[in-house]
Amino acid sequence: MSPLLIINHTLALVLEIVLLVLLGMWGHGLVAGPWLNWVSVLLVLAAAIALWGRFAAPKSVNRFKMPGLLIFKIAVFGAGTLAAWTMGQPLWAAVFGIVSVVHLALAVWLDAV
């Protein structure tokens, strides 16, 4: 495995973790009330994890094929970027969006989407 591929896989893992953090933070602000905040966090994270596991996980039997997989990943990382933006974090949104684009472009170039 090439060093560039290892770096891109590591970047993918970091982006996926940051994506879950961003979506969780966004979910926390959806409703008012201490208990409802946490319920919305759990629901948003459960939906994101379920969708990723079903359609993008490498061992999923329902994994999208290219170009559908790339479109799905663009949409999911775009949702993370939008979540940061709607929380009033334009710098984090820009950084997450740019790093996501770099990762996906590199993944396509390495044929490792």
C-alpha positions as CSV (number, residue, x, y, z in Angstrom):
1,M,0.0,0.0,0.0
2,S,1.4,3.3,-1.0
3,P,2.1,6.1,1.6
4,L,-0.3,8.4,-0.2
5,L,-3.1,5.8,0.1
6,I,-2.4,5.4,3.8
7,I,-2.5,9.1,4.3
8,N,-5.8,9.4,2.4
9,H,-7.3,6.5,4.4
10,T,-6.2,8.2,7.6
11,L,-7.7,11.5,6.4
12,A,-11.0,9.7,5.6
13,L,-11.1,8.4,9.2
14,V,-10.5,11.8,10.6
15,L,-13.1,13.4,8.4
16,E,-15.7,10.8,9.3
17,I,-15.1,11.4,13.0
18,V,-15.3,15.2,12.6
19,L,-18.4,14.7,10.5
20,L,-20.1,12.9,13.4
21,V,-19.0,15.6,15.8
22,L,-20.4,18.3,13.5
23,L,-23.7,16.5,13.0
24,G,-24.0,15.8,16.7
25,M,-23.4,19.5,17.6
26,W,-25.9,20.5,14.9
27,G,-28.5,18.0,16.3
28,H,-28.0,19.4,19.8
29,G,-29.2,22.8,18.6
30,L,-32.3,21.6,16.8
31,V,-34.7,21.6,19.7
32,A,-35.0,23.3,23.1
33,G,-34.8,21.4,26.4
34,P,-32.1,19.4,28.0
35,W,-33.5,16.0,27.3
36,L,-34.8,16.8,23.8
37,N,-31.4,18.1,22.8
38,W,-29.8,14.8,23.5
39,V,-32.6,12.8,21.9
40,S,-32.0,14.9,18.7
41,V,-28.3,14.3,18.9
42,L,-28.8,10.5,19.1
43,L,-31.4,10.5,16.3
44,V,-29.2,12.6,13.9
45,L,-26.1,10.4,14.7
46,A,-28.1,7.2,14.3
47,A,-29.4,8.3,10.9
48,A,-25.9,9.3,9.7
49,I,-24.3,6.1,10.9
50,A,-27.1,3.9,9.5
51,L,-26.9,5.6,6.1
52,W,-23.1,5.5,5.9
53,G,-23.1,1.8,7.1
54,R,-25.7,0.8,4.5
55,F,-24.5,2.7,1.5
56,A,-20.8,3.6,1.9
57,A,-19.2,1.1,4.2
58,P,-16.6,-1.0,2.4
59,K,-18.1,-4.3,3.5
60,S,-21.8,-3.4,3.0
61,V,-23.7,-5.6,0.5
62,N,-25.7,-2.4,-0.5
63,R,-22.7,-0.2,-1.0
64,F,-23.2,2.2,-3.9
65,K,-21.1,1.7,-7.0
66,M,-19.3,4.6,-8.7
67,P,-20.4,7.3,-9.4
68,G,-23.2,6.9,-6.9
69,L,-20.7,6.3,-4.1
70,L,-18.9,9.5,-4.9
71,I,-22.2,11.5,-5.1
72,F,-23.3,10.0,-1.7
73,K,-20.0,11.0,-0.1
74,I,-20.2,14.5,-1.5
75,A,-23.7,14.8,-0.1
76,V,-22.7,13.5,3.4
77,F,-19.6,15.7,3.7
78,G,-21.6,18.6,2.3
79,A,-24.1,18.0,5.1
80,G,-21.3,18.3,7.6
81,T,-20.1,21.5,6.0
82,L,-23.6,22.9,6.0
83,A,-24.0,21.9,9.7
84,A,-20.9,23.9,10.6
85,W,-22.1,26.8,8.6
86,T,-25.6,26.9,10.1
87,M,-24.1,26.8,13.6
88,G,-22.3,30.0,12.8
89,Q,-18.9,28.5,12.2
90,P,-17.9,29.6,8.7
91,L,-14.2,28.9,9.3
92,W,-14.8,25.3,10.4
93,A,-17.3,24.9,7.5
94,A,-14.7,26.1,5.0
95,V,-11.9,24.0,6.4
96,F,-14.1,20.9,6.6
97,G,-15.4,21.5,3.1
98,I,-12.0,22.1,1.5
99,V,-10.4,19.1,3.3
100,S,-13.3,16.9,2.2
101,V,-12.9,18.0,-1.4
102,V,-9.2,17.3,-1.3
103,H,-9.8,13.9,0.2
104,L,-12.4,12.9,-2.3
105,A,-10.4,14.2,-5.2
106,L,-7.4,12.2,-4.0
107,A,-9.5,9.1,-3.5
108,V,-10.8,9.3,-7.0
109,W,-7.3,9.9,-8.4
110,L,-6.0,6.8,-6.4
111,D,-9.1,4.8,-7.4
112,A,-9.9,4.3,-3.7
113,V,-13.3,5.9,-3.2
